[in-house]
Amino acid sequence: MALFRKILIANRGEIAVRVIRACQEMGIATVAVYSEADAQALHVALADEAVLIGPPPPRESYLNGERILQAALALECDAIHPGYGFLSENAAFADAVAAAGLVFIGPSGAAMRIMGAKTSARAAMAAAGVPVVPGYQESQAEADLVAAAAAMGYPVLVKATAGGGGKGMRIVHRPEELPPALDSARREALNAFGDDRIYLEKLIEQPHHIEFQIFADRYGAAVHLFERECSVQRRYQKIIEETPSPFLDDELRRRMGEAAVAAVRAVGYTNAGTLEFLVDARRNFYFLEMNTRLQVEHPITELVTGVDLVKLQIRIAAGEPLPFTQADLSQRGHAIECRIYAEDPQNNFLPSVGKVLTAVEPVGPGVRVDAGVAAGDEVTLHYDPMIAKLIVLGENRQDAIGKMQWALRHYVILGDVVTNIPFLMQILRHPRFLRGDVATDFVDVEFGALSRIDDASTPLAEPPDLVWVIAALVDALHAGGAAAPSNVAREGDPFSPWRWTNGFRVGGGGAL
């Protein structure tokens, strides 16, 4: 069956880069879209073609489905890959793509309406006999929501119907906190997803957040690719994920996987998706929501299963059947992902904006970096401040933790931005994380202890000598400008300062 000739990627950052590279490996031409703020972004540079779609605000660019579809048609694309976030779970956009004669690389609009909207997904799962978290979704009126919260009992969660990634989510402990939480959640949801609807859930305290990756084709076959433990979160946003989960046993893994597959079969779902569950201390699991798209943390599943999920998405969308059955799939080794953010953990995790002067990524066996920001790029307030995802594969959990600690120590990012790398190092050394005893409140409960850990990952008042050496070399290389390559010996590393023949000196001067 023929694959696509050209795909437009309706996203930005590291996921756009990830999809572009997968397409190019498959011999498929790519089109990037970008806002005015992203004109020099990495995904724009890597794509075969790129088109400007609007000013920086997402609602005027990456959430403008009509403009993105027009670009795809004008450049004669066959399909659109939405990545995650933005329009990836927008059923109207998926329908518009199909109506225009293009393929939306994801589920149908109909399946998305059932499973992508948190409220209808909960109803569908309850009807299918899957345990769901108690909640209220019948009305958007504030009075009704206030009454429902009182009936459920506090604490409760306010959640965005079209949400994901912690956007539009608020935890409410007392009745007087609910009205302002409803207002702020609606504003954030509208900005992030173009949909301000919200609903309530009873807060299950200290749960594990476990998700199952699923795939289904148009011929009725469906499988799961096992679980991901996503309990290390800050402000409802995952920051460290791993697989296999250290909390699940084989029997619970089997039951949750079977529930995930049965759920997607019940609604005629196709392509990639993720069933998210909360698991309490007694190992009771409850359906939380479904993400009808690829997940940020998909690389750890790729590493332990050996399946390229982006390529599989494209093949399923092109009409190919699943190439394996459930019996063919297994987990090998242990994988961990850390999300590298431009943010300040010591300042309530607020984004840190500015230019990345250089980024030296760790390289080694079993180490992978999915980056969306390169040297010279600007981190702005317009978009999510994630710089990259650092992923490792070890023989077992202990080996993976050690490898991730090494990789974080060797990931150097210089520039105006502050990153969360030291904070991630502290988490990976914490006794609770090392034991696999981490619930979703881990960061909130332990942050005080984390900030006091005295190890090599703690921020220093004075940078280590290696940082100054790298900064000096970067400055020297930048000082060479466009003429630098002509002054370099042709053999060996063309970027090594030791190959320069112009009398190079650190700090300038000495040119012949």
N, C-alpha and C positions, 0 to 999 in steps of 0.2 A: 504494500500500500504506500502510495507516494506521500512524502512528508511535505511540509510547507516550503515555499520558495523564499518568503520574506515575512518576518514577524516584527511588529512594533511592540516595544516594551513601555507600558503606560505607568512608569514609576521612576524612581531616582535612587541614588545612593548604592549601597552594597548589593541590594537585591537586583537592581538593574544591571549592575556589573556581572553578577552571578548568572543571570538569564542570558545576557549577551554572550558570555563565554561558552555557555552550554550550546547555544544556537550555532556559534561559529565552529565549535567542534563537530557539529552535525552537518556542516555545510550549508547552513541557513543564513541568509542575509538579515541584518538587524537595523532597526530604526529606533533611535532614542528620542524622547521628548524632553524638553527642559524649560524651566522658567528663566527669567532674566537673571535671577540670583545664581543659577547653575550653569551659566554659559561656559565656564571653564572647568566644569566638573568632570570627574573621571569617567562616568558612564557616557558622557557626550563624546569624549575623546576616543573611547574604545569602539563605539558603534560604527557601522558602515555608513549610516546616514543619521542626521539629527535635525530636529525641527523645533523652533521656538514656539511655545504654546501660550505664553502670557507672562504677566508680572509675578513677583515672588509669592503673594498670598496663595495658599493651596486652592482656595475656592475659585481663583481666577486662572489657575494653571493645571495642577495635577488632579484637581477634582472637576475640571471642566470636560465632561465626557464628550460633549458635542464637538469641541475643538480637537480633542484627541482622535475621535473617529474620523473627522474630516481629514486630518493629517494622514491617517492610515489609508484612507481611500485615495488621496492625492498621490501618495507614494506607492500605490499598488501593492499594499501588503495583503497577505492571505489570512493573517491571524493577529490577535492582540493578546499579549501576556500581561496580566495586571499586577504581578508581583504580590505584595501584601500591603495592607493599609490602603489609603486613598480609595480607588474604585474597585478594589478586588472583591468586595462583598456587596456590590451595588447591583441588585437584580435588574433594575431598569437599564443600566449600562450594558449588562450582559445581553439583555433582550435587543437593545439597539444595535449591538455588534452583529448579532445573528441576523437581524432584519436587514442589515446592510450587505449581507452576503459574505461576511467574514466569520472566522471561528474565534470564539472566546475560549481561551485556554483555562478552563475551569468548569465548574458545574453549570447546568442550565439555570436560567433565571427562575424557573419554577421551583427547582430543588433549593436554590438559594433563598427563595422567599420562605420556604418551610424551615430550613436548617440554619440559614445565615442570620435570620432574625431571631434573637434570643428567646423571645416570647413564644413564637410558633414552634421553635425547636423544643422548648420545654414541654409544650402541649403534645407534640408528636411523640416524644420519648415517654411521657407518662402513659399515653395510649398504647405504646408498644411494651409497657411493663418494665421500662428501665427506671430505677429509682432517681428522683429529681430532688433538688434542694427546694424546700418550701418557699413560696414566693407569691407575689401579687402582680398581675399584668393586665387587669381588666379595664382600667381607666387611667387617663392622663391627668385627670382633675386633681389639684393639690389636696382638696378636702378628702377625696377618696383614698389617696395615697397615705395621708396622715392617719386616717382611720384604720387602714390595712396594717400599717406599721404598729399601731397600738395593739391590734388584735394578735399579730405575730409575736410581739414582744421584742424589745431592744436587746442587743444591737442588731441593726439591719444594714444591708448594702443597697445603695442606689446604683443602678447599672444602666448603661446606654443600650437600647434595643439593637442598634446597628454596630455596637462597639467591639472593641478588642484592644489588646495591649494596655489595658488599664485606663484607657481614655474614657472619660465620662463616668468614672466610678468613684463613689464616696462611701466611707463607712460612717455610720451615724449611731451614736451611743445613747442620745437623749432626745426626747420629743422636740425641744426647742431648736435642736440642730438640723432638723429635717428640712424645713422650708428653704433656708439658704443653700443646703446641700443639693436640693432639687434644682434650684436656679443655676448654680454653678455647673452641675453635671450636664444640664441641658445646653448651656452655652458651649462647653467643651465638646460635647457630642456633635453639635451643629457644625462647629469649626472643623472637627476631625473627619466627620463622616457625611456631612450634609443632611443629617437627620437628628432631630432633637428629642425623639421619643425615649422614655426611660421606663424602668420597672424596678420592683423591689424584690430582694431575696433575704431570707433569714441568714444571718451570719453564722456559719459553722466555725467555731473557734479552734485554732491550732490544727488545721487539716494539712495533709499533704496534697499538693496540686500535681496530679498525674494526668498526662494526655496520651492518647493513642493515635498514631498516624495510620490513616486508611487510604486505600486506592480502590476505585471501582471503574470498570469499563462499561461500554454501552451494551454489552452482551449479557449482563447480569452477573458477571464474576466480581467478587470483592474480597479483599484481604486486608489485614492489618500488618504493619511493619513494626510492631511492638511499641513499648511505651517510652516516654521521656519524663523524668522527674524535674519539675519546674518550681520547686517550693522556695528557692532563694529569690526573693523579690524585694524591690524597694518602690514604694508608692504604687503598688499593684502592678509593677512592671518587672518581668523576669530579668534577672541579670546573669544567673548561672544555671545551666541545664545539664543534665547527665542522663545516660542510658547505659545499662539497665538501671532501674530505680533500686537503690539499696533497701527500700522499704517493702517492696512487693516480694511475695513468695511465688512459686510456680503456679500454685492453684489459683491465687487471686489474679495473677497475670492472665491466666487462661480465661477466667470468667469475665474479666474486664475486656479482653480482646474480643471475645465472642459477642459481648454486648455491643461493642463498637461496630462490628461488622453487621450484626443484625439490624442495628439502627439505620445504617446507610442503605441497606437493601430495602428496608421498609418504605423509604421515600424515593426510590429510584435514582439515587445519587450517582454521579459519575465524576471521574478525575480525583484530584487530591483533596483531602480534608483531614481535620483533626477533631476528635472527640475529647473534650476536657472533662475531667472528673475531680471531685474532692473526695479524699479518703480520710475518714476519721481515725482516732486512736484505736478503735475496735475493729478496724479494717472493713468497715461498711463504706461502700462507695456510692456516690451520687452524681448523676449527670449534671454538669455545670453549664456547658454551652458547646456549640460546634463552630469551628472556624472553617469556612468554606473556601479555603485557599491554602497556599503553601505557608509554612510557619517560619519565623525568624530562625528557630532552632533546628531546622531540618538537617543541617550538616551532620549532627551527631548520629542521626538515624542512618544517613548515608554511610558513615564510617563503620558502624557495627553490622550493617546488612549488606554492604557492597553494592547498593542500588543507587543510581543517580536519579534523584527524585524530580529534578527539573526536566531532564531528558524524558523521563517516564511520563510526566505531565504532557509534554509535547506529543509524544507518540500516541497516548490515549486520546488526546484531542483530535489527532489526525485520523482516528478510527481504528487504530490497532488494538488487539485484545491484550489483556494482561499477560505478560510473558512467563508468569509463574503462578503456582498455587500456594495456599497457606503452608502446606507441608514442605515446600521448597525453601521457605524462609527461616533464618535462624539469626541469633545474635552472636557476634564474635568479638571478644574483647570488651573494653569499657571506654566510652567517649564522654568528654566534658567540653562544654562551650562556655566561654566568658564573653560578655558583651562589653566592648571597649567604648566608653562614652566620654565625650567632652563635657564633663560635669564636675562639680565640686562636692564630694560627700560631706565635707566639713561645713558646708553652707546649704544644708537641706537638699542636696543633690541638684542644685540649680544649674542650668546649662552654662557652660563656659564658652563664650564666643571668641572668635579671632582666627588668625591664620596658622595653619600647620606648616612650619618651615621645613621639617623633614620627619620622616617616619622610617625607622629601621625595624623591620619585621623579623621575628625569630624564625630560623630555618633549621629543620632537623627531621629525622624520621618520625612519622606520626604527628606532625605539626602542620596545621593548615590555617591560613589567614584569609578570610573573606572581607576585603576592604572596599569601602566606597569613597574614601578620602585619600588623596595623595599629597605629596609635598607641594606646597604652594596653594592648596585649596583653602577656602574660607568656611569655617563653621558659623552659621548664622542662626538667628532666633526664629527663622521662618519654618524650620523643619526639625525632625527628631535629631538629637545631637550624637547619634551613634556613629563612631568613626569606623569601627570594624568589628568582626567577630573572630575570636581566637579559639580554635578547636584543636583538641588533641585526641589521639587514640592510644590507649595503653593495653597491656596484656590483661590487666585487672584494674580494679578501682584504685588501689594503692599506687600502682604504676602510673595510672592516668593523672592522679593528683600530683605526684612528683613531677611528671612531665609538664603539666600546666604551670606549676610553680616556677619551673625552669624557664618556660616560654614567657611568662609575664616578666620575669627578671630581665629577660633579653629583648623585651619590646620597648624601644626607645622612641618617644614622640616629643619633638622639640617645637616650640612656637609659643604663641600667645595663650594657648588653651591649657586648662588644667584637665587631667584625665582621672578616671576612677581606677587606674591600674594598682596603686598602692592599697586601695580599699579591697579590691578583689584578692590581692595577696593575703590580706588579713583574714578574709573569710576562709580561704583555702587552708589556713593554718589553725582555724578555730577548732577546739576539741569536739564541739557538736557536729560540725561539718565532717570532720574526720571520722566520726562514728556513724555518719549517715542519719543523724537524729535532727533533722531540720524540717520544721513546719513553715507555713507561709508567714508567720509572725516573727521569724528568726531575726531578720535585720532590725525590726523595731525593738525587740526584746534585748538583743545583744549588742546593739551599736555602741553603747557606752563601753562595753568590754572590748569591742573590736578596736576602738580608737585608742585604747591603752596598751594594746599588745606591743611589746618591744622586740621588734625583729627587723631584718634587713628591708622589709617592705614599707616600714614607716617613713613618711616623708621627712627628709632631712632639711635642716636650716640651710646647709650649703650643699649644692649638687656634687656628686662624686666626680673624680677626675675624668672618668670616661665621658661624661656628658660634655665637659669643656673640650675634650679632644675632638669629639664628634662635631660640636658646634664650630670649632675652629676650621675643621676640614670642610664643612658645608659652606662656611663663609668664604673660604678660599676658592672653592669650586664655583660658587656663584659669582665671585669677583672676576673670574675668567670670562664671563659673558659668552656671547655667541662665538667668539674667536677661539675659545679654549681648545676645541678638538684639533685645530690645526697645529697646536703647540705640543701635541701629545705623540709620543712614539707609537708607531702603528701596531707593534706587537704587544700582547698582554692586555691587561685591563685598561681600556681607554679612559676610565674615570679615576684611576689611581693618581694621587698627587705626585707619587714617586716617579711617574712616567713623564712628568712635565719637563720641558726643555727651555723654559723661559725664565729661569732663575727664581722660581717660586719661593716665597717666604710666607710663613703664617703672619697674618695681619697686613699683607700687601707689600708692595715695593719689590725691587729686585728684578723687574722685567728687563729682558735684554732687547 
